[in-house]
């Protein structure tokens, strides 16, 4: 297996939520972690075990609105739960077009949930791997209540999109 280190400057998480007033968008760079995979001709070798570990410091999450950012960090208790982590353990080919079914654990706000979803894996060159995917999460599954203030309400479903760029760690 080959180890790839995630490049925090070239890896991004985007978050989209809905509210009764307006859409809420967030973005974060600073992802860290690694991939341990085998590639053959730029494709993921699913017969070999694969591992993907990502960590995102929650203080990296930004919406562009300082008020929203402070409220988000307060609600998720960022002083106590400083990281969001993801650990993929099982990978299967989905459709032969660079898409794979992945299952693993996501830990957020002191709660870990098993998640299954689809990602696209590409190798733009012999030293680089790019993993992209998106998933809908219900924040209530992580012991968070959606905010409600008077007529303003945030929906509990949040779409998370991720792009991980990793370089071969020699």
Residue pairs with C-beta under 8 A, 6 or more apart in sequence:
1 36
1 37
1 38
1 48
1 49
1 50
1 51
2 36
2 37
2 38
2 39
2 168
3 34
3 35
3 36
3 168
3 169
4 34
4 35
4 36
4 37
4 129
4 166
4 167
4 168
4 169
5 34
5 166
5 167
5 169
6 31
6 32
6 33
6 34
6 35
6 54
6 164
6 165
6 166
7 165
7 166
7 167
8 29
8 30
8 31
8 32
9 29
10 165
11 29
11 31
11 54
11 162
11 163
11 164
11 165
11 166
12 27
12 28
12 29
12 31
12 162
12 163
13 27
13 28
13 29
13 31
13 56
13 61
13 160
13 161
13 162
14 25
14 26
14 27
14 160
14 161
14 162
15 24
15 25
15 26
15 27
15 28
15 61
15 158
15 159
15 160
15 161
16 23
16 24
16 25
16 26
16 158
16 159
16 161
17 23
17 24
17 26
17 154
17 155
17 157
17 158
17 159
18 24
18 154
18 155
18 157
19 152
19 153
19 154
19 155
20 151
20 152
20 153
21 152
24 63
24 68
24 154
25 63
25 64
26 61
26 62
26 63
26 72
27 61
27 62
27 63
28 56
28 60
28 61
28 62
29 60
30 56
30 57
30 60
31 54
31 55
31 56
31 162
31 164
32 54
32 55
32 56
33 52
33 53
33 54
33 55
33 164
34 51
34 52
34 53
34 166
34 169
35 50
35 51
35 52
35 53
35 129
35 131
35 164
35 166
36 49
36 50
36 51
36 52
37 44
37 45
37 48
37 50
37 51
37 52
37 91
37 129
38 44
38 45
38 48
38 50
39 45
39 123
39 129
42 122
42 123
43 98
43 121
43 123
44 50
44 91
44 93
44 100
44 121
46 91
46 92
46 93
46 100
50 88
50 90
50 91
51 87
51 88
51 89
52 86
52 87
52 88
52 102
52 104
52 131
52 164
53 85
53 86
53 87
53 88
54 85
54 86
54 162
54 164
55 83
55 84
55 85
55 86
56 83
56 84
56 85
57 82
57 83
58 73
58 76
58 78
58 81
58 82
58 83
58 84
59 73
59 78
59 82
61 69
61 72
61 73
62 69
63 69
63 72
71 147
75 144
75 147
76 108
76 109
76 144
77 109
80 110
81 108
81 109
81 110
83 107
84 106
84 107
84 108
85 105
85 106
85 107
85 108
86 104
86 105
86 106
86 107
86 115
87 104
87 105
88 102
88 103
88 104
89 103
89 104
89 105
90 102
90 103
90 104
91 100
91 101
91 102
92 100
92 101
93 99
93 100
93 101
94 100
94 101
94 118
98 120
98 121
98 122
99 118
99 119
99 120
100 118
100 119
100 120
100 121
101 116
101 117
101 118
102 116
102 117
102 118
102 119
102 133
103 114
103 115
103 116
104 114
104 115
105 112
105 113
105 114
105 115
106 112
106 113
106 115
106 137
108 142
109 142
109 143
109 144
110 143
111 141
111 142
111 143
113 141
113 142
115 135
115 137
117 133
117 134
117 135
118 133
119 131
119 132
119 133
120 131
120 132
120 133
121 129
121 130
121 131
122 129
122 130
122 132
123 129
123 130
124 130
126 168
127 167
127 168
128 165
128 166
128 167
128 168
129 165
129 166
130 163
130 164
130 165
130 166
131 162
131 163
131 164
131 166
132 161
132 162
132 163
132 164
133 161
133 162
134 159
134 160
134 161
134 162
135 159
135 160
136 157
136 158
136 159
136 160
137 157
137 158
137 160
138 156
138 157
138 158
139 145
139 146
139 156
139 157
139 158
140 146
140 156
146 153
146 154
146 155
146 156
147 153
147 154
148 154
